[in-house]
Amino acid sequence: MYLLLETLHFPEALAVEGLSLWGTQKAEVLHVEGQRFWFLALTCAVAAGWLKLRRLGGEGDGVVVKEKNEATEEEEKEREREREKEAQNRRGQSQRVLRRMIADVLDLAVPGAVVGWVPASPGMVGILMLLSTWITGLEVWERCGKEIDAAARE
């Protein structure tokens, strides 16, 4: 919905003479409503991230019952290695989800400032957007590094 309203506002935002579809007042209403939907979408993304973190934090916390005759030492070591790999994978997923949540919270400054729900100056919004971009850029660099590492192994 945000993108639809933003797209409808776009011709007015260009300020090209003769391209206006809605008029200044209606275009401003479209813009503010679009920002409200963006704020709602980001809020939902933060809530979904919080739920993912809770789910990731709760996985694998069960008690493992060991029986002496059940497995050999080698099998037990293999199981322990698998459990450690799973724990590392969960930690990595948690870090990625947390990073995404932080970026989404920082992104809330833009629509929140436009609508008036977040009291932030334009300079503060710019700084928050810079931090959000940096955090998101880290994720992209890590993904590229993994792809390059996987290609080098082949």
N, C-alpha and C positions, 0 to 999 in steps of 0.2 A: 504494500500500500504506500509505503514511504516513497519508493521509486516512482510509482505512478504519479503521486502528487508532485514530486520533485520534477518529473518530466513535464507535467502540465505547467509548472512555474517557469520552466526553462526559457521559452520564447520571451517572456516578460523580463527575465533576468538579463537577457542579452541587450536589452534597451535599444534595439534596432528600430528606427522609425518605420512605422507601417507594419511591423511584425507582431504588435501587441494583440493578443487574443482576448484577454480577460479584463484589462484595465488594472490600474495600480492597486486599488483596494482589494479586488478579488484575488489578484495574484499574491498579495501579501497574506491573505487568509489561506490560500493554498500552500504557501511556503511554511507558515506556522503550523498548519495541520500536518504537513509532511514531517516537520521536525518532531512533532508529538509522537507520530508513529515510529520514527527512528528511535526516539527515547524509549518507547515501549519495547521495541525489538531488542535494543541493547540491554534493557532491564531483564527481559526474558532470557537473553544469552547469559547474563551473569547468574541468574537463578539456575539455569540448566548446568552451568559450570559448577556451581556449588553442589548440586545434586550428584554430578559425576565425581566430584572430589569425595563426597561421602561414600559413594559406592566403591570407589577405588580404595578408600581407607579401610573399608569393612571386609574386603576380599582377602582370603587366605589367612584369616586370623584364627581359624579353627585349631583345636588341639589335635595333635597327631599322636595316636596310640601306637607304641612300638611293642612288638612281640619278638622275643629273642629268636625263636625258631622260624619266624616268618620269612626273613630275607637274609641273604649273605651280607657280609660287610661291603662288598663291592656294589651290590644292588642298593644298599642303604646310602652309600656315598653318591651314587648316581641320582637317587631321589633327592638327596640334599642339594646337589648341584642344580637340579631342575627347580627346586623350591627357591633357591637363591636367584636363578634367572628370572623366575616369575616375579619375585619381590623387586628386582631391579627394573623390570619392565613396568610394574605398577608405579614405582617411584618416578620413572621417566614420564609416564602418562600423567601422573599427578602434577609434575612440574610444568608440562605443556598446558594442561587445563588451567592451572593457576596463572600462568603467564597470559593466556588468552583472556581470563577473567580480569586481570589487572588492566590489560589493554582496553577491554570493553568498558570498564569503570572509568578510565581516563577519557575514552571517547564520549561518554555521557556529557562531558562539558560542552560540546558543540551544540547539540540540540537543546540541552538544558539551559544554556545561556540565551539561545534564540527565543525560547518559550518563556524564559524568566524563572524557571524552577531552580537553576543553579546560579547563585550570585558570583559570577566570575567576569573579570575584565577581559578585553580582547587579548591583552598580553599574556594573561594566565592561561586562557584557552589555547593560545599558540604554543606555550611551553608544554601544556598537557598533551597536545597533539604531537609535538616533537617526541615526547617520551613514548607515546603510544606507537608511533611509527618506528622508533628504535626497537621497542620490544617485539613488534611484529616482524621487523627486519631480521632479528636474531633467529626467529623461527624459520624464516626462509633460508638463511645461511646454513642453519643446521641441517635442513632437509637437503639442500644442495650438497653439503659435505657428505651426507649418507649416500646420496646417489653416486657421487664421484668415488667414494670408497667402495661401493658395490661394483661399479664399473671397473675399478682397478683390480678387484679380486678375480674378475672373470677372465 
